[in-house]
Amino acid sequence: MESKIIAISGATGFIAEHLINAFKEYKTILITREDFKGKSDILFEKIIKADVLINLAGEPIIKRWNKNNKQAIMNSRIDTTTKILKGIQLTGKNIHLLSASAIGIYNDKGIHNEQSCQYSEGFLYEVIENWEMLIRKTRLKNLKWTILRIGIVLAGNGGFYRRVKPIFKIGLGGKIGNGKQWMSFIHIDDLVNAVRFIIEKELDGIFNLTAPNPVTNKEFTQVIARIFKKPAIIPLPVMALKIVFGEGASVIYSGQNVIPERLITEGFKFKYPDIESTLKAISVD
């Protein structure tokens, strides 16, 4: 069977970089930020060539949430997704859209699978809900859609872990606040393989992209301390985060307990199902 052609928006981002490097069996088309500006001809020409489109476009969430940054975070997701959907409509061809989302849509109480409707509140929820609703309410007959609710992506060369690793290596790390908040994570290799799995099986609907064994921030900290054989006893006060990031600090000090039930049910096998195997793998990168 002929290999699928995959277009990837947000092509310069951390996750996109790993997908591009791993997807050697596919022809990939890179959609950049410039393609969304001005006339839509270039964007349309890229979309019409694709069988699958992975939408990862969007401004980083972890920053101080002032009025301008909030607008940029929201608009960067709504505007790009709107243009992508319009392009898919214009092509008239069958396209499978995998659109990134986040587990931040869930609240911090209980355990969440894909059927959970226990949602959070505040700005981050508004961003995710508005972003997802564009896709969930679409009536395009030529569109198969999958929403990827992504957890904390762990890798040795980027993302969250790259920022905290140097601190823990010199023994200055510690839990955030009381450490009781949940961390639903996924190793970057499992994320890449899960996306491949969804594409190859042509699965649609909502998927949580997290490892099956979430941990608390305290447990996460204890595992890092064991790996580096360093103390991790210096807590990071929540107030310090609020001083730096303002309202945006909630992304760092809050968390959700999320289970990838649909991936498990469909038969996906995680290479790194727990925090111990995940952190050991990326700590040697």
C-alpha positions in Angstrom: 0.0 0.0 0.0 1.3 3.4 -0.9 2.7 5.4 2.0 0.6 8.2 3.4 1.6 11.8 2.9 1.6 13.7 6.2 1.5 17.5 6.6 2.6 18.9 10.0 1.8 22.4 11.2 3.9 23.9 14.0 6.7 22.2 12.2 9.5 24.0 14.1 8.3 22.9 17.5 9.7 20.3 19.9 7.1 17.6 19.3 7.0 18.2 15.5 10.8 17.8 15.4 10.6 14.3 16.9 7.7 13.3 14.6 9.6 14.5 11.5 12.7 12.6 12.5 10.8 9.4 13.3 8.4 9.3 10.4 10.8 8.1 7.8 8.2 5.8 6.3 6.0 8.7 5.3 6.5 11.7 3.0 6.2 14.8 5.2 5.1 18.3 4.3 6.0 21.1 6.7 3.5 23.8 7.4 5.2 26.9 8.9 4.0 30.0 10.7 4.5 32.0 7.5 2.1 29.7 5.6 -0.8 31.1 7.7 -0.1 34.7 6.9 -1.5 36.6 4.0 -3.2 34.8 1.2 -4.1 31.1 1.8 -2.7 29.8 -1.5 0.5 28.3 -0.1 -1.4 26.7 2.9 -4.0 25.2 0.6 -1.4 23.8 -1.8 0.2 22.0 1.1 -3.1 20.7 2.6 -4.3 19.4 -0.8 -1.3 17.1 -1.1 -1.8 15.5 2.3 -3.6 12.4 3.4 -3.0 13.2 7.1 -2.5 16.6 8.8 -1.1 16.9 12.3 -1.9 20.3 13.7 0.6 21.3 16.4 0.5 25.1 15.8 0.2 27.4 18.8 2.1 29.9 21.0 3.8 28.4 24.1 1.5 28.2 27.1 4.1 28.6 29.9 4.7 32.3 30.1 3.3 35.3 32.0 -0.4 35.6 31.1 -0.8 39.3 30.5 -3.5 40.6 28.2 -1.3 40.5 25.0 0.1 37.0 25.8 -3.4 35.6 26.5 -4.6 37.0 23.2 -1.6 35.5 21.3 -2.1 32.1 23.0 -5.8 32.0 22.1 -5.5 33.4 18.6 -2.6 31.3 17.6 -4.7 28.2 18.1 -8.1 29.4 16.9 -6.9 31.2 13.8 -4.6 28.5 12.5 -7.2 25.7 13.2 -9.9 27.7 11.4 -7.7 28.2 8.4 -6.7 24.5 8.3 -10.4 23.4 8.5 -11.2 25.9 5.7 -8.4 24.4 3.6 -9.6 20.9 4.2 -13.1 21.9 3.1 -11.8 23.5 -0.1 -9.8 20.4 -1.1 -12.8 18.2 -1.1 -10.6 15.2 -0.5 -10.7 12.9 2.5 -8.2 14.0 5.1 -7.4 12.7 8.6 -6.8 15.6 10.9 -4.9 15.0 14.2 -5.1 18.1 16.3 -3.1 18.7 19.4 -4.9 19.6 22.6 -4.0 19.3 26.3 -5.0 17.4 29.4 -5.4 20.8 31.1 -9.0 20.6 30.0 -9.6 18.3 32.9 -9.9 19.4 36.5 -7.5 18.3 39.3 -10.0 16.1 41.1 -10.5 12.3 40.4 -9.2 10.2 37.6 -9.9 11.2 34.0 -10.3 9.0 30.9 -11.5 10.3 27.5 -15.1 10.1 28.6 -14.6 12.4 31.6 -16.6 15.6 31.5 -15.1 16.9 34.8 -13.4 20.0 33.3 -11.3 22.7 34.8 -11.9 26.4 34.9 -10.1 29.6 33.9 -8.2 30.8 30.9 -6.4 27.5 30.0 -9.8 25.7 29.9 -11.2 28.4 27.7 -8.3 28.1 25.3 -8.6 24.3 25.1 -12.4 24.2 24.9 -12.6 26.8 22.1 -9.8 25.1 20.3 -11.4 21.6 20.5 -14.9 22.8 19.7 -13.8 24.1 16.3 -13.1 20.5 15.4 -15.7 18.6 17.5 -18.5 20.7 15.9 -17.3 20.5 12.3 -19.6 18.9 9.8 -17.1 18.4 7.0 -17.9 15.1 5.3 -14.4 14.8 4.0 -12.8 15.1 7.4 -11.9 12.4 9.9 -10.7 14.0 13.1 -8.7 13.0 16.1 -8.0 15.2 19.1 -4.8 14.5 21.0 -4.9 15.6 24.6 -1.2 15.6 25.4 0.2 15.4 28.9 3.7 16.5 30.1 6.1 15.3 27.4 9.4 14.1 28.8 12.6 13.9 26.7 16.2 14.4 27.3 16.7 17.1 24.7 13.7 19.4 25.2 10.5 20.3 26.9 9.9 20.3 30.7 12.7 17.9 31.7 15.4 19.9 29.9 14.6 22.8 32.2 14.7 20.9 35.5 17.4 18.4 34.8 20.4 20.7 35.5 18.9 21.8 38.8 18.4 18.3 40.1 21.9 17.2 38.9 23.5 19.6 41.3 21.2 18.7 44.2 19.1 21.9 44.2 15.9 20.3 43.0 12.7 19.7 45.0 9.0 19.3 44.8 6.7 22.1 43.7 4.6 23.4 46.6 3.3 20.4 48.7 4.1 18.0 45.8 0.6 16.4 45.9 -0.4 17.6 42.4 -0.6 14.9 39.7 1.8 14.7 36.8 0.4 12.8 33.8 3.5 12.4 31.6 4.5 10.6 28.4 7.9 9.8 27.0 8.5 11.4 23.7 9.0 8.1 22.0 5.7 6.8 23.2 4.0 9.9 22.0 5.5 9.5 18.5 4.6 5.9 18.4 1.1 6.6 19.6 0.6 9.1 16.8 1.8 6.6 14.3 -0.5 4.0 15.8 -3.5 6.3 15.5 -2.6 7.1 11.9 -2.1 3.6 10.8 -5.3 2.3 12.5 -7.2 5.4 11.3 -8.6 6.0 14.7 -10.8 9.0 15.4 -12.3 10.8 18.4 -10.5 11.9 21.5 -7.3 10.3 22.8 -5.3 11.0 26.0 -1.6 10.9 25.2 -0.2 10.1 28.6 1.6 7.1 30.2 -0.8 4.7 32.0 0.8 5.3 35.4 0.7 9.0 36.4 2.6 10.1 39.6 2.5 13.0 42.0 5.1 15.7 41.8 6.6 14.4 45.0 7.0 10.9 43.5 8.5 12.4 40.3 11.0 14.4 42.5 12.0 11.3 44.5 12.7 9.2 41.3 15.0 12.0 39.9 16.8 12.2 43.2 17.5 8.4 43.1 18.7 8.5 39.5 21.2 11.3 40.1 22.0 10.2 43.6 21.5 13.8 44.8 19.2 15.3 47.5 16.0 16.9 46.3 14.9 18.7 49.4 14.6 22.3 48.3 10.9 22.9 47.5 9.9 25.5 45.0 7.3 27.7 46.6 4.1 28.3 44.5 4.3 31.9 45.4 7.7 32.2 43.6 6.1 30.8 40.4 3.2 33.3 40.7 5.7 36.1 41.0 7.4 35.1 37.8 4.4 33.8 35.7 1.4 35.4 37.4 -1.8 33.6 36.5 0.2 31.4 34.0 1.9 29.7 36.9 -1.2 27.5 37.4 0.1 25.4 34.4 3.2 24.5 36.5 1.8 23.9 40.0 -1.6 22.3 39.2 -2.0 18.9 37.6 -4.4 16.2 36.5 -4.6 12.4 37.0 -5.2 11.2 33.4 -5.4 7.7 32.0 -4.9 6.8 28.3 -7.9 4.4 28.3 -8.5 4.5 24.5 -4.9 3.7 23.6 -4.9 0.8 26.0 -8.2 -0.5 24.7 -7.0 -0.3 21.1 -4.0 -2.3 22.0 -1.2 0.2 22.0 1.9 -0.9 24.0 3.9 1.7 25.9 7.7 1.3 25.9 7.9 3.5 29.0 4.7 3.0 31.1 6.0 4.4 34.4 8.1 7.3 35.6 11.1 5.2 36.6 11.7 3.7 33.1 10.9 7.1 31.5 13.3 9.1 33.6 16.1 6.5 33.4 15.8 6.6 29.6 16.0 10.3 29.2 18.5 11.0 32.0 21.2 9.4 29.8 20.3 11.4 26.7 
